[in-house]
């Protein structure tokens, strides 16, 4: 009776795998082909081009467990972790941390955004969350995160922008209702013209097809950057490039200062992209686009990505007269964060 569990646990098979005398044998003993199947998955991960490499190389334990199950091999996350270690894989990183504030009207704005979201989702009108992800150096530079590998990737000692092939600026559109992502990777500045052009590109290629006949659009955005609540150029470009061009009535709700992490695009899209390329140097734009396009989740997220090669200059000036010509209505609730822009009547030809 004494120490029976320890005694049962001390038995191992010829290959060193644990075997419990009165319990289930190890997964390797029950399924001898599982090691070869796992190694094949890992080989496929490492060997492909940008798309296939992206799809496989950064698989989490949960994903590997699911892929093994699809191949007819049952193994939970802890088992997959043990098998990876047995194959001399370990969690390695090429190594870099951060956090917010209260703001007048913060709670009122959160409640108002929730009401706007509920209204648009109930009516079937499109609702998107947008933001610009942090800029990425394209080249052999360290990328935050970890991946399963035998050896950590060797990268440059320093991350000087001058040594990069280019500086990429990903702007994301998250379709909240349909759980879809659309990312435009810009090579220029993060300006209002760039951000609105990316939204217009999404509407022209995806939005108008997914929401045929819709003439209303709700945009949730942070309060600063290329889509800042105080930016004249942001509002002017929305009027010209989105409302007038497509006949859309666009309502915008900005998150209060210091509340960007509540913007759905941050945790529904950007975090998933970051986890997908964690620990992998973004050596080329093709690799970067491949990782973005291959981002997916168990909840059904799918992502499209395109390269935006336009040149957008900083400091676009919008005069007071141009602002007065906007067909804009500021809401009574937190008017500095909420407004609606409608199409202007086009002059007869």
N, C-alpha and C positions, 0 to 999 in steps of 0.2 A: 504494500500500500504506500510505503514511503517513497517519494520522488518518482512516482510512476510516470508523470508527464515528462519530466526531464529525461528519463530513460527512453521513453518512446521517441523523443525528439532527437536523440543522439545518433540515430541510424541514418546513414547516407548511402546513396547508390554508387555504382562504380564510377560514374562521371562526377561525383561530388555533390549532386543535388540532394537536398534533404528528403528523407522519407520517414513518415510517421508510422510506427509499427501497427497501430490500431486505427489510423485515420486514412485519409486519401493520399495516394502517392503523389509525388511532384508532377507538375504539368508536363515537364520534359519526359517523364517516365510514361505518363498516360498518352502523350502525343509527341512521339519522337521527331515528327517533321516540323514542329513549331519553331525550333531554332533556325532551321534553314529558311523557313518562311519569313521570320523576322529579319534575318540577315539579308534576304532578297529585298525586302522593303527598304532597308537602310541603304543597300547598294543602289537601288533605283533612285532614292532621295538624292544621293551625292552625285550621281553620274549624269543627270539630265542637263538640258539647257536651262535658260532663265525660267521658262514656264514650269517645266517638270521639276527642276531643282527647287523652285519655290513651293511647289505643291507638296513635296515630300520631306525636304531636308529639315524642316523645323517642326515636325509633328510632335505634338504633346503626347504624354503617356495615354491620355484618354483617346486621342486620335489613333495612335498605334494599336491600342486595344480594340477599337472599333474596326480598323482595317484587317486585323488578324481574324476577328470574328467573321468578317465578310468572306475571308478565305477559308473558313471552316475551322478556325483554331480559337478556342475560348481561353482568354487570359485577362485578368483584371489589371488595373494600373500598377498595383504593388508587384504583381508577377512580372509585368513588362519591365518595370524598373530593375528587378533582380536579374532578368535575362539580359538586359542591356549591359549591366555591370559584368555579367559573366562573359559577354563579348568584348570586354575591356573598353566599353564606352562609359563616359562619365559626364556629368553636367559641367560644361566649361563655359567661360565667358571671355569676351574681349572687353574689359570693364568700363561707368559715370553716374542728383537728387533734387525735391521741391515743395509750396502751398499758398490765405485769403482775408475779407473784411465785411463788416456790416455797412449798409448803405441806406439812407432815407428812402422809404418806399419799396424796399426790397421785397417784403412779404406780400404787399399789395400787387406788385408786378408778377410775382410767381403765381398768385391766384388768378390774375388776369390772363396770363399766358395759358394756364390750365384751362380756363374757360374758352379761349380762342381755339386751342387744340381740340377740345371736345366738340365745338361747333363744326369745325372743318372736317373732322373725322366722321361725324354723324351725317354730314351732307355729302360725303364722298369727294370733297374738293381736295386738291393736292396740298400737302403739308410737308415742307422740307426744313431741315436743320442744316445750317451751313457754317463753315469756318475754314480758316487756313491753318493747316498743320505746320509744325515747325520746319524751317528750311533744312534741307539735307545736303551734305557735301557728297558729290558723286566722285568716287575714286576709291582707292584702297585705304579707307579710313575705318577706325574702330566704330562699331555700332553697338549701342547699349543692349544688354540682354545676354541670354545663354542659349545654347543648343546642345543636343546630344552629338558628340563627335569623339574621335579618338585623340585628336590633337586640336588645340585652339588655332583658329586662323591667324596667320601673321599679317599684321597691318602696319601702316606707317606709324612712326613714333609720335608724330605731331599731326594735328588736324588743322593746318593752315588753309583758309579758303583760297589763297593764291596758288596752292598746289592741287586744287581740285579741278577736274575736267569741266565741271560747271556746278552751279548752285541751284538745286531744284526746290520749287515752292509748290507743294501739293495743296490744292483747294478742294474741299470735300462737300458734296451734296448728299445728305442722307434722307431718303424718302421714308418718312416715319411709318406710314401706313403699310407700305409694301416691303419694308425691311430691305431696301436696296441702297447701294452706295454708288456714287459716280464721282470719280476723282479726276481733276484736270491738273496735270503736273506742268507748272509754268517755269520758264527759264528767265523771266524778267522780274520786275518788282511786284510786291504785294500791294497793289493799288486798287481803288474802287473800280476802275475800268476793268482790271483783270478779274476781280471777283464777280462782277455783274456779267462780264463776257462768259465766264465759266457757267454761271447759272443759266444764261441764255442758251449756251451750247447744250446743257442738260435738257432744257425744255424742248429745244428743236429736235434733238435726237431721241429722247426718251419720254419726257413729260407729256408732250402733246399726244403721243401714241397711247400712253398708259391712262391718260385722263382725257380721252376724246370728248370734245365739246365743253370742257371746263373753261370758265373765264375768270376764276378766282384762284389765287395762290397765297398761302400763308408761309412766310419765311421767318424762322427763328434764328437769331444771330447774336453774337457777342456784342459788347458795346464799343469795341475799339478795333484797330487795324483797318484793313481794306473795306470792312463793312461796318464802320463805326457809326454810332447813333448821332454823332454831331457832324458827320462828314457831309458837306454839300455835294461833293462829287459822287458819293454813294447814291444819294437820292436822285441826282440828275441822271446818272447812268441807268438807274432802275426805270426812270420815266422813259428815256430814249430807247434803250436796248431791250427792254422787257415789256413795259406797258404799251407804248406806242407801236412797237414793232409787231407784237403778237396779239394786241387787243386784250391784254390781261389786266385785271384789277389785283394789285399786289398789296397785301397787308403785311407789315413788318412788326415783329415783337423782339425787342433787344433784352438780353439778360443783364441784370444790374452789374455794376462794377465789382469785380472780384468773384463773380459767380459763373465763370465760363465752364467749370466742370459739370454744371447742370445742363448744359447744352447737349441735346441727344447725340449730335455728331461726334462729340468727344468720346463718349463711352460705348456708343453703338458701332462706330466706324473706325475712328482713329486708333482707339486702344487695340482693336482687333488687327489692324494693319501693323501696328508696332509689335504686337506679339508674333505676327506671322514672319516678320523679318528680324526678329530679335537675334542678336549675336552674329548676323551675317553682314559683311561689308557690302555696301551698295556701290559696286565697282562700275556699273554702267547704268544709263537710263533704262536700257532694256531690262536689266535685272530688277531695277526698282519697279517698273511698270508690271513686270511679271509677278512680283510679290503682292502688289496691290490687287491685281486681277485675280490672283489665287486665294485671296482672303475670303474665308467662309466660316460660318459657325453652325452649331447644331440647331440653332433656332431658325436657320434658313437664310442668313445674310449672304447676298451675292454682290460683287463689286465690279464695276467697269472702270477702266482708266484710259485716258488719252493724254497725248502730249500737246500742250498749248504753246506754240512757238511764237506767238505774238510778242511784240515789244511794247511794254507799257511804261511810260515815263512818270516819274514822281511829280507831285505838285500840280496836278490838274486844277486850273482855276475855273470856278463857277461864279459868275457875277450875280449881284443882287437881282438884276433884271431877269436873268435866267431862272433864278430861284422863284421869282414871282410868277413865272409862266408855268411852273409845275402844277399839275392837277393833284394836289396833295391835301389830305385832311388829317389833322392830328386828333387822336382820340382824347376823350375827357380824362380817362384813367391814365396816369403817368404819361402825359402827352409827349414828353421828351424821349420816350422809349417805344411808343406805339403810334403808328400812322398808316394810312392807306393811300396809295397812289393809283389813280385811274387813268385809262388811256385818254389822250387829248383828241378832240375832234380834228380830223385831218382835213385840210382845205380841199375843196373840190378841184380836180385837175383842170 
